[in-house]
Amino acid sequence: MMWIGKMENCPLDLSGQGQLLKHGKVLTRSLTGTIKKGRKWSTSSQKPSSCHLFLFQQTVVLCRTSENCEEQNNPHLYYAGHISVNQVRVRDTVGDDQNTFEVHKLDYVKVSVMGEPNVSEGKSETKSGVIMRLECQSEEDKDDWVRAINNEVKQLRSMAKTLSSQFTMMI
């Protein structure tokens, strides 16, 4: 897996993202110039791009790929985006397309009764926006990705809850 370290323009220290749990080919559409209603990835009829998705213990990383003439099994990787696992929500059904899933970024905000942000007396509400819309080769492949990402999210939340309860007991 040394070829992952050759990813171009990656702002992350991949060795600090935990164990690599899953990786594979996916398709996605080009980035749009503007974000509309929280959607960062286009849903237009543009030709899908070949990408590679990596699931680490702490991060999901998406890379554009191109053919590598020297090492055909190891495509060139170009960083396209990432999201921390602790900010992920997966939507496993997108319309009628059984091979597509979405990765949403959760934003925790305080919302008052009138719907305006209010830090002092609002209740916590979770909102999300689509970060990645990914198409897999099969429904089974999609289900494997959704299961793997959700398992990691659950594990991280469980660990956070355990740490939080231990901290509360110390106080």
Phi and psi in radians as a Rosetta constraint file:
Dihedral C 1 N 2 CA 2 C 2 CIRCULARHARMONIC -1.064 0.35
Dihedral N 2 CA 2 C 2 N 3 CIRCULARHARMONIC -0.485 0.35
Dihedral C 2 N 3 CA 3 C 3 CIRCULARHARMONIC -1.121 0.35
Dihedral N 3 CA 3 C 3 N 4 CIRCULARHARMONIC -0.383 0.35
Dihedral C 3 N 4 CA 4 C 4 CIRCULARHARMONIC -1.109 0.35
Dihedral N 4 CA 4 C 4 N 5 CIRCULARHARMONIC -0.644 0.35
Dihedral C 4 N 5 CA 5 C 5 CIRCULARHARMONIC -1.150 0.35
Dihedral N 5 CA 5 C 5 N 6 CIRCULARHARMONIC -0.246 0.35
Dihedral C 5 N 6 CA 6 C 6 CIRCULARHARMONIC -1.594 0.35
Dihedral N 6 CA 6 C 6 N 7 CIRCULARHARMONIC 0.173 0.35
Dihedral C 6 N 7 CA 7 C 7 CIRCULARHARMONIC -1.027 0.35
Dihedral N 7 CA 7 C 7 N 8 CIRCULARHARMONIC 2.275 0.35
Dihedral C 7 N 8 CA 8 C 8 CIRCULARHARMONIC -1.497 0.35
Dihedral N 8 CA 8 C 8 N 9 CIRCULARHARMONIC 2.458 0.35
Dihedral C 8 N 9 CA 9 C 9 CIRCULARHARMONIC 1.087 0.35
Dihedral N 9 CA 9 C 9 N 10 CIRCULARHARMONIC 0.478 0.35
Dihedral C 9 N 10 CA 10 C 10 CIRCULARHARMONIC -1.489 0.35
Dihedral N 10 CA 10 C 10 N 11 CIRCULARHARMONIC 2.104 0.35
Dihedral C 10 N 11 CA 11 C 11 CIRCULARHARMONIC -1.399 0.35
Dihedral N 11 CA 11 C 11 N 12 CIRCULARHARMONIC -0.094 0.35
Dihedral C 11 N 12 CA 12 C 12 CIRCULARHARMONIC -1.656 0.35
Dihedral N 12 CA 12 C 12 N 13 CIRCULARHARMONIC 2.610 0.35
Dihedral C 12 N 13 CA 13 C 13 CIRCULARHARMONIC -1.529 0.35
Dihedral N 13 CA 13 C 13 N 14 CIRCULARHARMONIC 1.722 0.35
Dihedral C 13 N 14 CA 14 C 14 CIRCULARHARMONIC -1.073 0.35
Dihedral N 14 CA 14 C 14 N 15 CIRCULARHARMONIC -0.499 0.35
Dihedral C 14 N 15 CA 15 C 15 CIRCULARHARMONIC -1.208 0.35
Dihedral N 15 CA 15 C 15 N 16 CIRCULARHARMONIC -0.302 0.35
Dihedral C 15 N 16 CA 16 C 16 CIRCULARHARMONIC -1.672 0.35
Dihedral N 16 CA 16 C 16 N 17 CIRCULARHARMONIC 0.165 0.35
Dihedral C 16 N 17 CA 17 C 17 CIRCULARHARMONIC -1.723 0.35
Dihedral N 17 CA 17 C 17 N 18 CIRCULARHARMONIC 0.122 0.35
Dihedral C 17 N 18 CA 18 C 18 CIRCULARHARMONIC 1.539 0.35
Dihedral N 18 CA 18 C 18 N 19 CIRCULARHARMONIC -3.061 0.35
Dihedral C 18 N 19 CA 19 C 19 CIRCULARHARMONIC -1.151 0.35
Dihedral N 19 CA 19 C 19 N 20 CIRCULARHARMONIC 2.466 0.35
Dihedral C 19 N 20 CA 20 C 20 CIRCULARHARMONIC -1.327 0.35
Dihedral N 20 CA 20 C 20 N 21 CIRCULARHARMONIC 2.048 0.35
Dihedral C 20 N 21 CA 21 C 21 CIRCULARHARMONIC -1.687 0.35
Dihedral N 21 CA 21 C 21 N 22 CIRCULARHARMONIC -0.573 0.35
Dihedral C 21 N 22 CA 22 C 22 CIRCULARHARMONIC -2.808 0.35
Dihedral N 22 CA 22 C 22 N 23 CIRCULARHARMONIC 2.571 0.35
Dihedral C 22 N 23 CA 23 C 23 CIRCULARHARMONIC -2.678 0.35
Dihedral N 23 CA 23 C 23 N 24 CIRCULARHARMONIC 2.687 0.35
Dihedral C 23 N 24 CA 24 C 24 CIRCULARHARMONIC 3.093 0.35
Dihedral N 24 CA 24 C 24 N 25 CIRCULARHARMONIC 3.009 0.35
Dihedral C 24 N 25 CA 25 C 25 CIRCULARHARMONIC -1.382 0.35
Dihedral N 25 CA 25 C 25 N 26 CIRCULARHARMONIC 2.456 0.35
Dihedral C 25 N 26 CA 26 C 26 CIRCULARHARMONIC -2.502 0.35
Dihedral N 26 CA 26 C 26 N 27 CIRCULARHARMONIC 2.948 0.35
Dihedral C 26 N 27 CA 27 C 27 CIRCULARHARMONIC -2.037 0.35
Dihedral N 27 CA 27 C 27 N 28 CIRCULARHARMONIC 2.555 0.35
Dihedral C 27 N 28 CA 28 C 28 CIRCULARHARMONIC -2.568 0.35
Dihedral N 28 CA 28 C 28 N 29 CIRCULARHARMONIC 2.857 0.35
Dihedral C 28 N 29 CA 29 C 29 CIRCULARHARMONIC -1.620 0.35
Dihedral N 29 CA 29 C 29 N 30 CIRCULARHARMONIC 2.829 0.35
Dihedral C 29 N 30 CA 30 C 30 CIRCULARHARMONIC -1.088 0.35
Dihedral N 30 CA 30 C 30 N 31 CIRCULARHARMONIC 2.677 0.35
Dihedral C 30 N 31 CA 31 C 31 CIRCULARHARMONIC -1.133 0.35
Dihedral N 31 CA 31 C 31 N 32 CIRCULARHARMONIC 2.471 0.35
Dihedral C 31 N 32 CA 32 C 32 CIRCULARHARMONIC -1.594 0.35
Dihedral N 32 CA 32 C 32 N 33 CIRCULARHARMONIC 2.815 0.35
Dihedral C 32 N 33 CA 33 C 33 CIRCULARHARMONIC -1.252 0.35
Dihedral N 33 CA 33 C 33 N 34 CIRCULARHARMONIC -0.488 0.35
Dihedral C 33 N 34 CA 34 C 34 CIRCULARHARMONIC -2.219 0.35
Dihedral N 34 CA 34 C 34 N 35 CIRCULARHARMONIC 2.756 0.35
Dihedral C 34 N 35 CA 35 C 35 CIRCULARHARMONIC -1.742 0.35
Dihedral N 35 CA 35 C 35 N 36 CIRCULARHARMONIC 2.115 0.35
Dihedral C 35 N 36 CA 36 C 36 CIRCULARHARMONIC -1.991 0.35
Dihedral N 36 CA 36 C 36 N 37 CIRCULARHARMONIC 2.133 0.35
Dihedral C 36 N 37 CA 37 C 37 CIRCULARHARMONIC 0.911 0.35
Dihedral N 37 CA 37 C 37 N 38 CIRCULARHARMONIC 0.700 0.35
Dihedral C 37 N 38 CA 38 C 38 CIRCULARHARMONIC 1.401 0.35
Dihedral N 38 CA 38 C 38 N 39 CIRCULARHARMONIC -0.006 0.35
Dihedral C 38 N 39 CA 39 C 39 CIRCULARHARMONIC -1.624 0.35
Dihedral N 39 CA 39 C 39 N 40 CIRCULARHARMONIC 2.083 0.35
Dihedral C 39 N 40 CA 40 C 40 CIRCULARHARMONIC -1.680 0.35
Dihedral N 40 CA 40 C 40 N 41 CIRCULARHARMONIC -0.486 0.35
Dihedral C 40 N 41 CA 41 C 41 CIRCULARHARMONIC -1.791 0.35
Dihedral N 41 CA 41 C 41 N 42 CIRCULARHARMONIC 2.375 0.35
Dihedral C 41 N 42 CA 42 C 42 CIRCULARHARMONIC -1.187 0.35
Dihedral N 42 CA 42 C 42 N 43 CIRCULARHARMONIC 2.566 0.35
Dihedral C 42 N 43 CA 43 C 43 CIRCULARHARMONIC -2.002 0.35
Dihedral N 43 CA 43 C 43 N 44 CIRCULARHARMONIC 0.229 0.35
Dihedral C 43 N 44 CA 44 C 44 CIRCULARHARMONIC -1.243 0.35
Dihedral N 44 CA 44 C 44 N 45 CIRCULARHARMONIC -3.124 0.35
Dihedral C 44 N 45 CA 45 C 45 CIRCULARHARMONIC -1.495 0.35
Dihedral N 45 CA 45 C 45 N 46 CIRCULARHARMONIC 0.366 0.35
Dihedral C 45 N 46 CA 46 C 46 CIRCULARHARMONIC -1.082 0.35
Dihedral N 46 CA 46 C 46 N 47 CIRCULARHARMONIC 2.714 0.35
Dihedral C 46 N 47 CA 47 C 47 CIRCULARHARMONIC -1.134 0.35
Dihedral N 47 CA 47 C 47 N 48 CIRCULARHARMONIC 2.295 0.35
Dihedral C 47 N 48 CA 48 C 48 CIRCULARHARMONIC -1.162 0.35
Dihedral N 48 CA 48 C 48 N 49 CIRCULARHARMONIC 2.607 0.35
Dihedral C 48 N 49 CA 49 C 49 CIRCULARHARMONIC -1.754 0.35
Dihedral N 49 CA 49 C 49 N 50 CIRCULARHARMONIC 2.495 0.35
Dihedral C 49 N 50 CA 50 C 50 CIRCULARHARMONIC -1.347 0.35
Dihedral N 50 CA 50 C 50 N 51 CIRCULARHARMONIC 2.229 0.35
Dihedral C 50 N 51 CA 51 C 51 CIRCULARHARMONIC -2.349 0.35
Dihedral N 51 CA 51 C 51 N 52 CIRCULARHARMONIC 2.981 0.35
Dihedral C 51 N 52 CA 52 C 52 CIRCULARHARMONIC -2.227 0.35
Dihedral N 52 CA 52 C 52 N 53 CIRCULARHARMONIC 2.283 0.35
Dihedral C 52 N 53 CA 53 C 53 CIRCULARHARMONIC -1.897 0.35
Dihedral N 53 CA 53 C 53 N 54 CIRCULARHARMONIC 2.356 0.35
Dihedral C 53 N 54 CA 54 C 54 CIRCULARHARMONIC -2.124 0.35
Dihedral N 54 CA 54 C 54 N 55 CIRCULARHARMONIC 2.298 0.35
Dihedral C 54 N 55 CA 55 C 55 CIRCULARHARMONIC -1.956 0.35
Dihedral N 55 CA 55 C 55 N 56 CIRCULARHARMONIC 1.966 0.35
Dihedral C 55 N 56 CA 56 C 56 CIRCULARHARMONIC -1.763 0.35
Dihedral N 56 CA 56 C 56 N 57 CIRCULARHARMONIC 2.972 0.35
Dihedral C 56 N 57 CA 57 C 57 CIRCULARHARMONIC -1.045 0.35
Dihedral N 57 CA 57 C 57 N 58 CIRCULARHARMONIC -0.549 0.35
Dihedral C 57 N 58 CA 58 C 58 CIRCULARHARMONIC -1.958 0.35
Dihedral N 58 CA 58 C 58 N 59 CIRCULARHARMONIC -0.225 0.35
Dihedral C 58 N 59 CA 59 C 59 CIRCULARHARMONIC -2.589 0.35
Dihedral N 59 CA 59 C 59 N 60 CIRCULARHARMONIC 2.556 0.35
Dihedral C 59 N 60 CA 60 C 60 CIRCULARHARMONIC -1.861 0.35
Dihedral N 60 CA 60 C 60 N 61 CIRCULARHARMONIC 2.207 0.35
Dihedral C 60 N 61 CA 61 C 61 CIRCULARHARMONIC -2.116 0.35
Dihedral N 61 CA 61 C 61 N 62 CIRCULARHARMONIC 2.328 0.35
Dihedral C 61 N 62 CA 62 C 62 CIRCULARHARMONIC -1.978 0.35
Dihedral N 62 CA 62 C 62 N 63 CIRCULARHARMONIC 2.339 0.35
Dihedral C 62 N 63 CA 63 C 63 CIRCULARHARMONIC -2.270 0.35
Dihedral N 63 CA 63 C 63 N 64 CIRCULARHARMONIC 2.454 0.35
Dihedral C 63 N 64 CA 64 C 64 CIRCULARHARMONIC -1.331 0.35
Dihedral N 64 CA 64 C 64 N 65 CIRCULARHARMONIC 2.678 0.35
Dihedral C 64 N 65 CA 65 C 65 CIRCULARHARMONIC -2.245 0.35
Dihedral N 65 CA 65 C 65 N 66 CIRCULARHARMONIC 2.707 0.35
Dihedral C 65 N 66 CA 66 C 66 CIRCULARHARMONIC -2.503 0.35
Dihedral N 66 CA 66 C 66 N 67 CIRCULARHARMONIC 2.750 0.35
Dihedral C 66 N 67 CA 67 C 67 CIRCULARHARMONIC -1.115 0.35
Dihedral N 67 CA 67 C 67 N 68 CIRCULARHARMONIC 2.475 0.35
Dihedral C 67 N 68 CA 68 C 68 CIRCULARHARMONIC -1.936 0.35
Dihedral N 68 CA 68 C 68 N 69 CIRCULARHARMONIC 1.885 0.35
Dihedral C 68 N 69 CA 69 C 69 CIRCULARHARMONIC -1.145 0.35
Dihedral N 69 CA 69 C 69 N 70 CIRCULARHARMONIC -0.548 0.35
Dihedral C 69 N 70 CA 70 C 70 CIRCULARHARMONIC -1.346 0.35
Dihedral N 70 CA 70 C 70 N 71 CIRCULARHARMONIC -0.694 0.35
Dihedral C 70 N 71 CA 71 C 71 CIRCULARHARMONIC -2.267 0.35
Dihedral N 71 CA 71 C 71 N 72 CIRCULARHARMONIC 1.617 0.35
Dihedral C 71 N 72 CA 72 C 72 CIRCULARHARMONIC -1.127 0.35
Dihedral N 72 CA 72 C 72 N 73 CIRCULARHARMONIC -0.468 0.35
Dihedral C 72 N 73 CA 73 C 73 CIRCULARHARMONIC -1.464 0.35
Dihedral N 73 CA 73 C 73 N 74 CIRCULARHARMONIC -0.133 0.35
Dihedral C 73 N 74 CA 74 C 74 CIRCULARHARMONIC -2.163 0.35
Dihedral N 74 CA 74 C 74 N 75 CIRCULARHARMONIC 1.575 0.35
Dihedral C 74 N 75 CA 75 C 75 CIRCULARHARMONIC -1.165 0.35
Dihedral N 75 CA 75 C 75 N 76 CIRCULARHARMONIC 2.765 0.35
Dihedral C 75 N 76 CA 76 C 76 CIRCULARHARMONIC -1.187 0.35
Dihedral N 76 CA 76 C 76 N 77 CIRCULARHARMONIC 2.390 0.35
Dihedral C 76 N 77 CA 77 C 77 CIRCULARHARMONIC -1.976 0.35
Dihedral N 77 CA 77 C 77 N 78 CIRCULARHARMONIC 2.314 0.35
Dihedral C 77 N 78 CA 78 C 78 CIRCULARHARMONIC -2.180 0.35
Dihedral N 78 CA 78 C 78 N 79 CIRCULARHARMONIC 2.007 0.35
Dihedral C 78 N 79 CA 79 C 79 CIRCULARHARMONIC -0.907 0.35
Dihedral N 79 CA 79 C 79 N 80 CIRCULARHARMONIC 2.301 0.35
Dihedral C 79 N 80 CA 80 C 80 CIRCULARHARMONIC -2.079 0.35
Dihedral N 80 CA 80 C 80 N 81 CIRCULARHARMONIC -0.488 0.35
Dihedral C 80 N 81 CA 81 C 81 CIRCULARHARMONIC 2.965 0.35
Dihedral N 81 CA 81 C 81 N 82 CIRCULARHARMONIC 2.893 0.35
Dihedral C 81 N 82 CA 82 C 82 CIRCULARHARMONIC -2.663 0.35
Dihedral N 82 CA 82 C 82 N 83 CIRCULARHARMONIC 2.862 0.35
Dihedral C 82 N 83 CA 83 C 83 CIRCULARHARMONIC -2.608 0.35
Dihedral N 83 CA 83 C 83 N 84 CIRCULARHARMONIC 2.421 0.35
Dihedral C 83 N 84 CA 84 C 84 CIRCULARHARMONIC -1.223 0.35
Dihedral N 84 CA 84 C 84 N 85 CIRCULARHARMONIC 2.448 0.35
Dihedral C 84 N 85 CA 85 C 85 CIRCULARHARMONIC -1.039 0.35
Dihedral N 85 CA 85 C 85 N 86 CIRCULARHARMONIC -0.561 0.35
Dihedral C 85 N 86 CA 86 C 86 CIRCULARHARMONIC -1.285 0.35
Dihedral N 86 CA 86 C 86 N 87 CIRCULARHARMONIC -0.034 0.35
Dihedral C 86 N 87 CA 87 C 87 CIRCULARHARMONIC -2.018 0.35
Dihedral N 87 CA 87 C 87 N 88 CIRCULARHARMONIC 0.213 0.35
Dihedral C 87 N 88 CA 88 C 88 CIRCULARHARMONIC -1.723 0.35
Dihedral N 88 CA 88 C 88 N 89 CIRCULARHARMONIC 2.446 0.35
Dihedral C 88 N 89 CA 89 C 89 CIRCULARHARMONIC -2.339 0.35
Dihedral N 89 CA 89 C 89 N 90 CIRCULARHARMONIC 2.341 0.35
Dihedral C 89 N 90 CA 90 C 90 CIRCULARHARMONIC -1.872 0.35
Dihedral N 90 CA 90 C 90 N 91 CIRCULARHARMONIC 2.311 0.35
Dihedral C 90 N 91 CA 91 C 91 CIRCULARHARMONIC -1.877 0.35
Dihedral N 91 CA 91 C 91 N 92 CIRCULARHARMONIC 1.981 0.35
Dihedral C 91 N 92 CA 92 C 92 CIRCULARHARMONIC -1.553 0.35
Dihedral N 92 CA 92 C 92 N 93 CIRCULARHARMONIC -0.111 0.35
Dihedral C 92 N 93 CA 93 C 93 CIRCULARHARMONIC -2.196 0.35
Dihedral N 93 CA 93 C 93 N 94 CIRCULARHARMONIC 2.197 0.35
Dihedral C 93 N 94 CA 94 C 94 CIRCULARHARMONIC -2.173 0.35
Dihedral N 94 CA 94 C 94 N 95 CIRCULARHARMONIC 1.763 0.35
Dihedral C 94 N 95 CA 95 C 95 CIRCULARHARMONIC 1.025 0.35
Dihedral N 95 CA 95 C 95 N 96 CIRCULARHARMONIC -2.345 0.35
Dihedral C 95 N 96 CA 96 C 96 CIRCULARHARMONIC -1.638 0.35
Dihedral N 96 CA 96 C 96 N 97 CIRCULARHARMONIC -0.002 0.35
Dihedral C 96 N 97 CA 97 C 97 CIRCULARHARMONIC -1.476 0.35
Dihedral N 97 CA 97 C 97 N 98 CIRCULARHARMONIC 1.826 0.35
Dihedral C 97 N 98 CA 98 C 98 CIRCULARHARMONIC -1.331 0.35
Dihedral N 98 CA 98 C 98 N 99 CIRCULARHARMONIC -0.149 0.35
Dihedral C 98 N 99 CA 99 C 99 CIRCULARHARMONIC -1.785 0.35
Dihedral N 99 CA 99 C 99 N 100 CIRCULARHARMONIC 0.063 0.35
Dihedral C 99 N 100 CA 100 C 100 CIRCULARHARMONIC -2.031 0.35
Dihedral N 100 CA 100 C 100 N 101 CIRCULARHARMONIC 2.464 0.35
Dihedral C 100 N 101 CA 101 C 101 CIRCULARHARMONIC -2.386 0.35
Dihedral N 101 CA 101 C 101 N 102 CIRCULARHARMONIC 2.834 0.35
Dihedral C 101 N 102 CA 102 C 102 CIRCULARHARMONIC -2.088 0.35
Dihedral N 102 CA 102 C 102 N 103 CIRCULARHARMONIC 2.512 0.35
Dihedral C 102 N 103 CA 103 C 103 CIRCULARHARMONIC -1.873 0.35
Dihedral N 103 CA 103 C 103 N 104 CIRCULARHARMONIC 2.121 0.35
Dihedral C 103 N 104 CA 104 C 104 CIRCULARHARMONIC -1.850 0.35
Dihedral N 104 CA 104 C 104 N 105 CIRCULARHARMONIC 2.590 0.35
Dihedral C 104 N 105 CA 105 C 105 CIRCULARHARMONIC -1.751 0.35
Dihedral N 105 CA 105 C 105 N 106 CIRCULARHARMONIC 2.177 0.35
Dihedral C 105 N 106 CA 106 C 106 CIRCULARHARMONIC -1.426 0.35
Dihedral N 106 CA 106 C 106 N 107 CIRCULARHARMONIC 2.397 0.35
Dihedral C 106 N 107 CA 107 C 107 CIRCULARHARMONIC -2.143 0.35
Dihedral N 107 CA 107 C 107 N 108 CIRCULARHARMONIC 2.128 0.35
Dihedral C 107 N 108 CA 108 C 108 CIRCULARHARMONIC -1.641 0.35
Dihedral N 108 CA 108 C 108 N 109 CIRCULARHARMONIC 2.071 0.35
Dihedral C 108 N 109 CA 109 C 109 CIRCULARHARMONIC -2.310 0.35
Dihedral N 109 CA 109 C 109 N 110 CIRCULARHARMONIC 2.689 0.35
Dihedral C 109 N 110 CA 110 C 110 CIRCULARHARMONIC -1.580 0.35
Dihedral N 110 CA 110 C 110 N 111 CIRCULARHARMONIC 2.287 0.35
Dihedral C 110 N 111 CA 111 C 111 CIRCULARHARMONIC -2.202 0.35
Dihedral N 111 CA 111 C 111 N 112 CIRCULARHARMONIC 2.259 0.35
Dihedral C 111 N 112 CA 112 C 112 CIRCULARHARMONIC -1.464 0.35
Dihedral N 112 CA 112 C 112 N 113 CIRCULARHARMONIC -3.129 0.35
Dihedral C 112 N 113 CA 113 C 113 CIRCULARHARMONIC -1.065 0.35
Dihedral N 113 CA 113 C 113 N 114 CIRCULARHARMONIC -0.622 0.35
Dihedral C 113 N 114 CA 114 C 114 CIRCULARHARMONIC -1.428 0.35
Dihedral N 114 CA 114 C 114 N 115 CIRCULARHARMONIC -0.049 0.35
Dihedral C 114 N 115 CA 115 C 115 CIRCULARHARMONIC 1.593 0.35
Dihedral N 115 CA 115 C 115 N 116 CIRCULARHARMONIC -0.038 0.35
Dihedral C 115 N 116 CA 116 C 116 CIRCULARHARMONIC -1.538 0.35
Dihedral N 116 CA 116 C 116 N 117 CIRCULARHARMONIC 2.522 0.35
Dihedral C 116 N 117 CA 117 C 117 CIRCULARHARMONIC -1.003 0.35
Dihedral N 117 CA 117 C 117 N 118 CIRCULARHARMONIC 2.378 0.35
Dihedral C 117 N 118 CA 118 C 118 CIRCULARHARMONIC -2.600 0.35
Dihedral N 118 CA 118 C 118 N 119 CIRCULARHARMONIC 1.918 0.35
Dihedral C 118 N 119 CA 119 C 119 CIRCULARHARMONIC -1.324 0.35
Dihedral N 119 CA 119 C 119 N 120 CIRCULARHARMONIC -0.607 0.35
Dihedral C 119 N 120 CA 120 C 120 CIRCULARHARMONIC -1.403 0.35
Dihedral N 120 CA 120 C 120 N 121 CIRCULARHARMONIC -0.704 0.35
Dihedral C 120 N 121 CA 121 C 121 CIRCULARHARMONIC -2.332 0.35
Dihedral N 121 CA 121 C 121 N 122 CIRCULARHARMONIC 0.489 0.35
Dihedral C 121 N 122 CA 122 C 122 CIRCULARHARMONIC -1.739 0.35
Dihedral N 122 CA 122 C 122 N 123 CIRCULARHARMONIC 3.013 0.35
Dihedral C 122 N 123 CA 123 C 123 CIRCULARHARMONIC -1.777 0.35
Dihedral N 123 CA 123 C 123 N 124 CIRCULARHARMONIC 2.711 0.35
Dihedral C 123 N 124 CA 124 C 124 CIRCULARHARMONIC -1.288 0.35
Dihedral N 124 CA 124 C 124 N 125 CIRCULARHARMONIC 2.391 0.35
Dihedral C 124 N 125 CA 125 C 125 CIRCULARHARMONIC -2.421 0.35
Dihedral N 125 CA 125 C 125 N 126 CIRCULARHARMONIC 2.512 0.35
Dihedral C 125 N 126 CA 126 C 126 CIRCULARHARMONIC -1.836 0.35
Dihedral N 126 CA 126 C 126 N 127 CIRCULARHARMONIC 2.240 0.35
Dihedral C 126 N 127 CA 127 C 127 CIRCULARHARMONIC -2.102 0.35
Dihedral N 127 CA 127 C 127 N 128 CIRCULARHARMONIC 2.753 0.35
Dihedral C 127 N 128 CA 128 C 128 CIRCULARHARMONIC -2.504 0.35
Dihedral N 128 CA 128 C 128 N 129 CIRCULARHARMONIC 2.748 0.35
Dihedral C 128 N 129 CA 129 C 129 CIRCULARHARMONIC -2.318 0.35
Dihedral N 129 CA 129 C 129 N 130 CIRCULARHARMONIC 2.579 0.35
Dihedral C 129 N 130 CA 130 C 130 CIRCULARHARMONIC -1.237 0.35
Dihedral N 130 CA 130 C 130 N 131 CIRCULARHARMONIC 2.203 0.35
Dihedral C 130 N 131 CA 131 C 131 CIRCULARHARMONIC -1.802 0.35
Dihedral N 131 CA 131 C 131 N 132 CIRCULARHARMONIC -0.730 0.35
Dihedral C 131 N 132 CA 132 C 132 CIRCULARHARMONIC -2.406 0.35
Dihedral N 132 CA 132 C 132 N 133 CIRCULARHARMONIC 2.365 0.35
Dihedral C 132 N 133 CA 133 C 133 CIRCULARHARMONIC -2.050 0.35
Dihedral N 133 CA 133 C 133 N 134 CIRCULARHARMONIC 2.026 0.35
Dihedral C 133 N 134 CA 134 C 134 CIRCULARHARMONIC -2.116 0.35
Dihedral N 134 CA 134 C 134 N 135 CIRCULARHARMONIC 2.351 0.35
Dihedral C 134 N 135 CA 135 C 135 CIRCULARHARMONIC -1.922 0.35
Dihedral N 135 CA 135 C 135 N 136 CIRCULARHARMONIC 2.228 0.35
Dihedral C 135 N 136 CA 136 C 136 CIRCULARHARMONIC -1.740 0.35
Dihedral N 136 CA 136 C 136 N 137 CIRCULARHARMONIC 2.970 0.35
Dihedral C 136 N 137 CA 137 C 137 CIRCULARHARMONIC -1.276 0.35
Dihedral N 137 CA 137 C 137 N 138 CIRCULARHARMONIC -0.434 0.35
Dihedral C 137 N 138 CA 138 C 138 CIRCULARHARMONIC -2.622 0.35
Dihedral N 138 CA 138 C 138 N 139 CIRCULARHARMONIC 2.898 0.35
Dihedral C 138 N 139 CA 139 C 139 CIRCULARHARMONIC -1.147 0.35
Dihedral N 139 CA 139 C 139 N 140 CIRCULARHARMONIC -0.634 0.35
Dihedral C 139 N 140 CA 140 C 140 CIRCULARHARMONIC -1.105 0.35
Dihedral N 140 CA 140 C 140 N 141 CIRCULARHARMONIC -0.743 0.35
Dihedral C 140 N 141 CA 141 C 141 CIRCULARHARMONIC -1.080 0.35
Dihedral N 141 CA 141 C 141 N 142 CIRCULARHARMONIC -0.763 0.35
Dihedral C 141 N 142 CA 142 C 142 CIRCULARHARMONIC -1.062 0.35
Dihedral N 142 CA 142 C 142 N 143 CIRCULARHARMONIC -0.806 0.35
Dihedral C 142 N 143 CA 143 C 143 CIRCULARHARMONIC -1.058 0.35
Dihedral N 143 CA 143 C 143 N 144 CIRCULARHARMONIC -0.658 0.35
Dihedral C 143 N 144 CA 144 C 144 CIRCULARHARMONIC -1.107 0.35
Dihedral N 144 CA 144 C 144 N 145 CIRCULARHARMONIC -0.758 0.35
Dihedral C 144 N 145 CA 145 C 145 CIRCULARHARMONIC -1.114 0.35
Dihedral N 145 CA 145 C 145 N 146 CIRCULARHARMONIC -0.823 0.35
Dihedral C 145 N 146 CA 146 C 146 CIRCULARHARMONIC -1.057 0.35
Dihedral N 146 CA 146 C 146 N 147 CIRCULARHARMONIC -0.781 0.35
Dihedral C 146 N 147 CA 147 C 147 CIRCULARHARMONIC -1.093 0.35
Dihedral N 147 CA 147 C 147 N 148 CIRCULARHARMONIC -0.801 0.35
Dihedral C 147 N 148 CA 148 C 148 CIRCULARHARMONIC -1.110 0.35
Dihedral N 148 CA 148 C 148 N 149 CIRCULARHARMONIC -0.785 0.35
Dihedral C 148 N 149 CA 149 C 149 CIRCULARHARMONIC -1.151 0.35
Dihedral N 149 CA 149 C 149 N 150 CIRCULARHARMONIC -0.812 0.35
Dihedral C 149 N 150 CA 150 C 150 CIRCULARHARMONIC -1.097 0.35
Dihedral N 150 CA 150 C 150 N 151 CIRCULARHARMONIC -0.654 0.35
Dihedral C 150 N 151 CA 151 C 151 CIRCULARHARMONIC -1.084 0.35
Dihedral N 151 CA 151 C 151 N 152 CIRCULARHARMONIC -0.723 0.35
Dihedral C 151 N 152 CA 152 C 152 CIRCULARHARMONIC -1.201 0.35
Dihedral N 152 CA 152 C 152 N 153 CIRCULARHARMONIC -0.692 0.35
Dihedral C 152 N 153 CA 153 C 153 CIRCULARHARMONIC -1.067 0.35
Dihedral N 153 CA 153 C 153 N 154 CIRCULARHARMONIC -0.808 0.35
Dihedral C 153 N 154 CA 154 C 154 CIRCULARHARMONIC -1.098 0.35
Dihedral N 154 CA 154 C 154 N 155 CIRCULARHARMONIC -0.726 0.35
Dihedral C 154 N 155 CA 155 C 155 CIRCULARHARMONIC -1.108 0.35
Dihedral N 155 CA 155 C 155 N 156 CIRCULARHARMONIC -0.754 0.35
Dihedral C 155 N 156 CA 156 C 156 CIRCULARHARMONIC -1.144 0.35
Dihedral N 156 CA 156 C 156 N 157 CIRCULARHARMONIC -0.750 0.35
Dihedral C 156 N 157 CA 157 C 157 CIRCULARHARMONIC -1.154 0.35
Dihedral N 157 CA 157 C 157 N 158 CIRCULARHARMONIC -0.670 0.35
Dihedral C 157 N 158 CA 158 C 158 CIRCULARHARMONIC -1.108 0.35
Dihedral N 158 CA 158 C 158 N 159 CIRCULARHARMONIC -0.752 0.35
Dihedral C 158 N 159 CA 159 C 159 CIRCULARHARMONIC -1.127 0.35
Dihedral N 159 CA 159 C 159 N 160 CIRCULARHARMONIC -0.721 0.35
Dihedral C 159 N 160 CA 160 C 160 CIRCULARHARMONIC -1.110 0.35
Dihedral N 160 CA 160 C 160 N 161 CIRCULARHARMONIC -0.713 0.35
Dihedral C 160 N 161 CA 161 C 161 CIRCULARHARMONIC -1.133 0.35
Dihedral N 161 CA 161 C 161 N 162 CIRCULARHARMONIC -0.734 0.35
Dihedral C 161 N 162 CA 162 C 162 CIRCULARHARMONIC -1.093 0.35
Dihedral N 162 CA 162 C 162 N 163 CIRCULARHARMONIC -0.824 0.35
Dihedral C 162 N 163 CA 163 C 163 CIRCULARHARMONIC -1.086 0.35
Dihedral N 163 CA 163 C 163 N 164 CIRCULARHARMONIC -0.706 0.35
Dihedral C 163 N 164 CA 164 C 164 CIRCULARHARMONIC -1.117 0.35
Dihedral N 164 CA 164 C 164 N 165 CIRCULARHARMONIC -0.761 0.35
Dihedral C 164 N 165 CA 165 C 165 CIRCULARHARMONIC -1.201 0.35
Dihedral N 165 CA 165 C 165 N 166 CIRCULARHARMONIC -0.606 0.35
Dihedral C 165 N 166 CA 166 C 166 CIRCULARHARMONIC -1.165 0.35
Dihedral N 166 CA 166 C 166 N 167 CIRCULARHARMONIC -0.687 0.35
Dihedral C 166 N 167 CA 167 C 167 CIRCULARHARMONIC -1.150 0.35
Dihedral N 167 CA 167 C 167 N 168 CIRCULARHARMONIC -0.714 0.35
Dihedral C 167 N 168 CA 168 C 168 CIRCULARHARMONIC -1.110 0.35
Dihedral N 168 CA 168 C 168 N 169 CIRCULARHARMONIC -0.668 0.35
Dihedral C 168 N 169 CA 169 C 169 CIRCULARHARMONIC -1.165 0.35
Dihedral N 169 CA 169 C 169 N 170 CIRCULARHARMONIC -0.506 0.35
Dihedral C 169 N 170 CA 170 C 170 CIRCULARHARMONIC -1.305 0.35
Dihedral N 170 CA 170 C 170 N 171 CIRCULARHARMONIC -0.414 0.35
